[in-house]
């Protein structure tokens, strides 16, 4: 299916239309067709058209469909509870959501408070640094419930662009947080935006400081999906028909060649999926699990070689993990300068010594194995302890994910300058059985293994 972007790629900017400006909305999808000629109805429709010219001087007349929002009568007939009444049960269930970042942990207890904190553990002593980013009490909730009907009738539903899609949201302001010395000693305030997401569990999608001591948190909740005004709009696709003029081919040469080359490549890859298997009468037929589609092993080899590094972190500090090389925490200044702190380098001897002192960190038997632990040591000297920083990297197999290329990272600091880096991905599932009794993986084994037997899910 070819999108509008392909048309822009193939054609020069030779628009011949009376339209001066067209509003652009990247939530609208277009499907470009090349029917060969326009129908009489399209020619007499009076719709806007543009003339485009390819790099081979091929000209096409494209009919632009009307961009009108589809009416949704369900919003007009809706007589159910208000958005606030729908999410109100969250406020009475003592439900809390957490977000872990490199240094701070954020705790959102819906309808009660939002807390930002960091814990320092030294033996039995526990030191906590914390700030309240906003709160609500029972009286405020009663007022919001009473006003929710009037608010819903008067105010339009706001939208916010999330992952390039405009989604409706319901905002709850939580104020009266810890006083902020950077903002004239005003209390901290957080705007909590609740968004409909059927698979959500009221988790924190994003958290950012939009101005000094004013925060914005997006919560993914299935509750709002029962309200028609807060369901994501289904835009569908609009068809753009382009017909050749001045003797041009039915479809632009570059586009036809691209489709032809892609078809050849697909047919080659289909052939590569087959292999000859000699089947004896006495032997059982190989199960379907042994003949899964094979994918390229290059990404996993690059990961094990340390060529492909993983990045994480959403706050001030980001972190970089290069397998078998190092873990690094960094921040990029506005002028492009990078400030880095090394959290540990991998040394096989140090790793083996660490396993000797911590035998419970050794891998479990292959059939029970879910993760591997590696020890990275000799990092930058810690100001508080005077010792090099060190990190335990936990590689965990992540199963049943929508995308096989999913990679999730989190960094914890349970003790001063002693870190735990979690790396969760389906990619790890292919590494686990290859690890030896020390959790180490031989790259040669991955490279030399028969590719027909390798099941790399990326």
C-alpha positions in Angstrom: 0.0 0.0 0.0 1.5 3.3 -1.1 1.1 6.3 1.1 1.2 10.0 0.2 4.9 10.0 1.1 5.8 7.8 -1.8 4.0 10.3 -4.1 6.1 13.1 -2.7 9.3 11.1 -3.1 8.6 10.3 -6.7 7.3 13.7 -7.9 8.8 17.1 -8.2 7.1 20.0 -6.5 5.0 21.2 -9.5 1.6 21.8 -7.9 -0.8 23.6 -10.3 -3.8 24.4 -8.2 -5.9 27.4 -7.0 -5.4 26.2 -3.5 -3.0 28.4 -1.6 -2.6 26.4 1.5 -3.9 23.0 2.6 -4.1 22.2 6.3 -1.9 19.2 7.2 -2.9 16.6 9.7 -0.6 13.5 9.9 -3.4 11.5 11.5 -5.2 11.4 8.2 -4.1 8.4 6.0 -4.2 8.3 2.2 -4.1 5.4 -0.2 -2.8 6.4 -3.7 -4.3 4.5 -6.6 -3.2 4.5 -10.3 -6.4 3.4 -12.1 -5.2 4.5 -15.6 -8.0 7.0 -16.1 -10.5 9.0 -14.0 -14.1 8.1 -14.0 -16.7 10.6 -15.4 -18.0 11.2 -11.8 -14.5 12.2 -10.7 -14.0 14.5 -13.6 -17.3 16.2 -12.9 -17.0 16.2 -9.1 -15.5 19.6 -8.8 -13.0 18.3 -6.3 -9.6 19.9 -6.0 -6.8 18.4 -8.2 -3.1 18.8 -8.5 -0.7 18.1 -11.4 2.4 16.2 -10.4 5.5 15.5 -12.5 8.0 12.7 -11.8 11.7 12.8 -12.3 11.2 11.2 -15.7 8.8 14.0 -16.8 5.7 11.9 -16.4 2.7 13.9 -15.6 -0.3 12.9 -13.5 -3.6 14.5 -12.5 -4.5 13.6 -8.9 -7.9 14.1 -7.4 -7.8 15.2 -3.7 -10.8 13.9 -1.7 -12.7 16.1 0.7 -11.2 16.0 4.2 -14.1 16.1 6.5 -14.5 14.8 9.9 -16.9 11.9 10.1 -19.8 12.7 12.3 -20.3 10.5 15.4 -23.9 10.6 16.5 -23.0 8.5 19.6 -21.6 11.6 21.3 -24.9 13.4 20.8 -27.0 10.6 22.3 -24.7 9.7 25.1 -26.4 10.0 28.5 -24.0 8.0 30.7 -21.7 9.2 33.5 -19.2 12.0 33.0 -15.6 11.4 32.3 -14.7 12.3 35.9 -17.4 10.0 37.3 -15.9 7.2 35.1 -12.4 7.6 36.5 -13.5 8.4 40.0 -13.3 4.7 41.2 -9.5 5.0 40.7 -9.5 7.6 43.5 -11.2 5.3 46.0 -9.2 2.1 45.3 -5.9 3.4 46.6 -4.4 2.6 43.2 -0.9 3.8 42.5 1.3 3.7 39.4 5.1 3.9 39.4 7.8 5.1 37.0 11.5 4.2 37.6 14.1 6.5 36.2 17.9 6.6 36.6 17.8 8.4 39.9 14.2 9.3 40.8 11.2 7.1 41.3 7.7 8.6 40.7 4.7 7.4 42.5 1.2 8.4 41.2 -1.5 7.5 43.7 -4.6 8.5 41.7 -6.8 11.2 43.3 -4.4 11.4 46.4 -0.9 12.5 45.7 2.1 12.4 43.3 5.5 11.8 44.9 9.0 12.1 43.5 11.6 10.4 45.7 15.0 8.7 45.9 16.1 6.2 48.5 19.6 5.7 49.8 20.2 2.5 51.6 23.3 2.1 53.8 23.0 -1.1 55.8 19.8 -0.8 57.9 19.7 3.0 57.5 17.4 4.4 54.9 17.5 8.0 53.7 14.7 9.3 51.5 14.8 12.5 49.5 11.3 13.3 48.3 9.0 16.0 46.8 5.2 16.0 46.6 4.3 17.1 43.0 0.6 17.6 43.7 -2.3 16.2 45.8 -6.0 16.0 46.1 -8.2 15.5 49.1 -11.7 14.1 49.5 -13.3 17.5 49.6 -11.7 18.6 46.4 -12.9 15.3 44.7 -16.5 16.0 45.9 -16.4 19.5 44.3 -15.0 18.1 41.0 -17.7 15.4 40.9 -20.4 18.0 41.5 -19.0 20.3 38.7 -18.2 17.5 36.2 -21.6 17.6 34.5 -21.5 21.4 33.9 -17.8 21.2 32.9 -18.6 18.5 30.3 -21.5 20.4 28.8 -19.5 23.7 28.5 -15.9 22.6 27.6 -14.8 21.0 24.5 -12.8 17.8 24.8 -9.1 18.6 24.4 -6.7 16.6 22.3 -3.0 15.9 22.6 -0.5 14.4 20.1 0.8 11.1 21.4 3.0 9.0 19.1 1.9 11.1 16.2 -1.8 10.6 16.9 -4.1 13.2 18.3 -6.0 11.6 21.2 -8.7 13.1 23.5 -7.9 13.3 27.2 -9.4 14.3 30.5 -7.3 16.5 32.7 -7.2 16.4 36.5 -5.0 19.1 38.2 -3.3 18.1 41.4 -1.8 21.1 43.3 -0.5 22.1 46.7 2.7 20.2 46.3 6.1 20.8 48.0 7.1 24.5 47.7 9.5 25.2 44.9 12.3 27.6 45.6 13.0 28.0 41.9 9.5 29.3 41.3 9.1 32.0 44.0 8.3 29.4 46.6 5.0 28.4 44.9 3.7 24.9 45.5 4.4 22.3 42.8 1.5 21.5 40.4 0.9 18.5 38.2 -1.6 18.2 35.3 -2.6 14.5 35.0 -4.0 13.6 31.6 -6.1 10.5 31.4 -6.2 8.9 28.0 -8.3 6.0 26.7 -6.2 2.8 26.1 -8.0 -0.5 26.2 -4.9 -2.5 27.1 -3.9 0.0 29.7 -3.5 -0.6 33.4 -3.5 3.0 34.6 0.3 3.1 34.0 2.4 6.2 33.4 3.0 6.7 29.7 5.1 9.9 30.1 6.2 12.4 32.7 7.8 15.7 32.1 8.4 19.1 33.6 6.6 21.5 31.3 7.7 24.6 33.2 9.5 25.2 36.5 7.9 22.9 39.1 4.9 22.4 36.8 4.6 18.8 35.6 2.5 16.8 33.1 1.8 13.1 33.4 -0.1 11.0 30.8 -1.9 8.0 32.2 -3.2 5.2 30.0 -6.5 3.9 31.4 -9.2 1.6 29.9 -11.9 3.3 32.0 -12.3 6.3 29.7 -12.9 4.1 26.7 -16.5 3.7 27.8 -17.2 7.4 27.1 -17.7 8.0 23.3 -16.0 11.5 23.5 -12.8 10.0 24.8 -12.4 7.1 22.3 -9.7 7.5 19.7 -11.1 8.7 16.4 -11.2 6.2 13.6 -10.0 8.1 10.6 -9.8 5.4 8.0 -8.1 5.9 4.7 -9.0 8.3 1.9 -8.2 7.4 -1.7 -6.3 9.6 -4.0 -6.7 8.6 -7.7 -4.0 9.7 -10.1 -4.4 9.4 -13.8 -1.7 9.9 -16.5 -1.8 12.8 -18.9 0.2 13.8 -22.0 0.9 10.1 -22.9 2.5 9.1 -19.6 2.5 5.5 -18.3 -0.3 4.3 -16.1 2.1 4.3 -13.1 5.3 6.3 -12.7 8.4 4.3 -13.9 10.2 4.6 -10.5 7.2 3.4 -8.6 6.6 0.5 -11.0 10.3 -0.5 -10.8 10.2 -0.4 -7.0 7.1 -2.7 -6.9 8.8 -5.1 -9.4 12.0 -5.2 -7.4 10.1 -5.7 -4.1 8.2 -8.6 -5.7 11.4 -10.3 -6.8 12.9 -9.8 -3.3 9.8 -11.3 -1.7 9.9 -14.3 -4.0 13.6 -14.9 -3.2 12.9 -14.7 0.6 10.0 -17.2 0.2 12.3 -19.6 -1.6 14.9 -19.3 1.2 12.3 -20.4 3.7 12.2 -23.9 2.3 14.7 -26.7 2.9 14.8 -30.4 2.0 14.2 -32.8 4.9 14.7 -36.5 4.5 11.9 -38.3 6.2 12.3 -42.0 7.2 9.2 -44.1 7.7 10.2 -44.9 11.3 11.0 -41.4 12.2 8.3 -38.8 13.2 7.7 -35.9 11.0 9.5 -32.7 12.2 7.1 -30.5 14.2 6.0 -27.2 12.9 8.1 -25.5 15.7 11.2 -26.8 14.0 10.4 -25.1 10.7 9.6 -21.6 11.6 10.5 -18.7 9.3 14.1 -17.8 9.7 15.1 -14.2 10.0 18.5 -12.4 9.8 20.8 -13.1 12.7 22.9 -10.0 12.1 21.2 -7.9 14.7 21.9 -10.4 17.5 25.5 -10.8 16.4 26.0 -7.1 16.4 24.5 -6.9 19.9 26.8 -9.6 21.2 29.8 -7.9 19.5 29.0 -4.7 21.3 28.4 -2.9 17.9 24.8 -2.3 18.6 24.3 -0.3 21.9 21.0 0.2 23.7 19.8 3.5 25.1 17.4 4.4 27.9 16.3 7.1 30.3 13.8 9.9 30.0 15.0 12.4 32.6 18.1 14.5 32.8 20.4 11.5 32.7 20.3 9.0 29.9 22.2 5.7 29.8 24.0 3.6 27.2 24.6 -0.1 27.4 27.1 -1.8 25.0 27.0 -5.6 25.7 30.4 -6.9 26.8 31.9 -3.4 26.9 30.4 -0.9 29.3 27.4 0.8 30.9 27.5 4.6 30.8 25.3 7.4 32.1 25.4 10.6 30.2 23.8 14.0 29.5 24.1 16.1 26.3 24.3 19.8 26.9 22.6 22.3 24.5 25.9 23.0 22.8 26.3 19.3 22.1 28.9 18.6 24.8 28.4 15.2 26.4 28.9 14.7 30.1 29.5 11.0 30.9 29.8 8.9 34.0 31.0 5.3 33.5 29.0 2.9 35.6 31.2 -0.2 34.9 33.1 -2.0 32.2 33.0 -5.7 31.5 35.9 -7.8 32.6 35.6 -11.6 32.5 37.9 -12.2 35.4 36.0 -9.7 37.7 32.7 -11.3 36.6 33.9 -14.8 37.5 35.1 -13.5 40.9 31.7 -11.8 41.5 29.9 -15.1 40.7 32.2 -16.9 43.1 31.2 -14.5 45.9 27.5 -14.5 44.7 26.7 -18.1 43.6 23.0 -17.4 43.5 23.7 -15.1 40.5 24.7 -18.1 38.3 22.3 -19.1 35.5 19.7 -21.7 36.3 19.4 -24.9 34.3 18.5 -24.2 30.6 14.9 -25.4 30.9 14.3 -23.1 33.9 16.4 -20.2 32.7 14.6 -16.8 32.3 17.5 -14.3 32.7 21.3 -13.9 33.0 23.3 -11.6 35.3 26.6 -10.0 34.2 28.9 -7.9 36.4 30.3 -4.7 35.1 33.0 -3.1 37.4 35.7 -0.5 37.5 33.6 2.5 36.6 34.1 6.2 37.5 35.0 6.8 41.1 32.0 7.6 43.3 32.3 10.8 45.3 30.3 9.4 48.2 32.0 6.1 48.6 35.4 6.7 47.0 35.1 3.4 45.2 34.6 2.7 41.4 31.0 2.4 40.3 29.7 -1.0 39.4 26.5 -2.4 37.7 24.8 -5.7 37.6 23.2 -6.2 34.2 20.2 -8.4 34.2 19.3 -9.8 30.7 15.7 -11.1 30.8 13.8 -13.0 28.2 10.6 -11.0 27.3 7.9 -13.2 25.8 4.4 -12.6 24.4 5.1 -9.1 23.2 3.3 -7.3 20.3 6.7 -6.5 18.7 9.6 -9.0 18.6 12.0 -6.1 18.5 10.9 -4.6 21.7 13.7 -3.6 24.1 12.9 -2.3 27.6 15.6 -0.8 29.9 15.5 0.4 33.4 18.2 1.5 35.8 18.1 1.3 39.6 20.5 2.5 42.3 19.8 0.4 45.4 23.0 1.6 47.0 25.3 4.5 46.4 27.0 4.0 43.0 25.9 0.4 42.8 23.4 -0.1 40.0 21.1 -2.6 38.5 20.5 -2.3 34.8 17.5 -4.4 33.5 17.4 -5.3 29.8 14.2 -7.0 28.8 13.7 -8.2 25.2 12.6 -11.2 23.1 16.1 -11.0 21.7 17.4 -12.3 25.0 15.3 -15.4 24.6 17.7 -16.6 21.9 20.8 -15.9 24.0 19.7 -17.7 27.1 20.3 -21.3 26.0 23.7 -20.5 24.5 25.1 -19.2 27.9 27.5 -21.4 29.8 27.6 -22.1 33.5 29.0 -18.6 34.1 26.3 -16.9 32.0 28.7 -16.1 29.2 27.8 -16.5 25.5 30.3 -17.5 22.8 29.8 -15.2 19.8 31.5 -17.9 17.7 28.7 -20.3 18.6 26.0 -17.8 17.4 27.9 -17.1 14.2 28.8 -20.7 13.2 25.5 -22.3 14.1 23.5 -23.7 11.2 21.3 -20.7 10.2 18.4 -23.1 9.3 18.2 -24.1 12.9 18.5 -20.7 14.4 15.2 -19.1 15.5 16.1 -15.4 16.0 12.9 -13.4 16.6 13.6 -9.7 15.9 
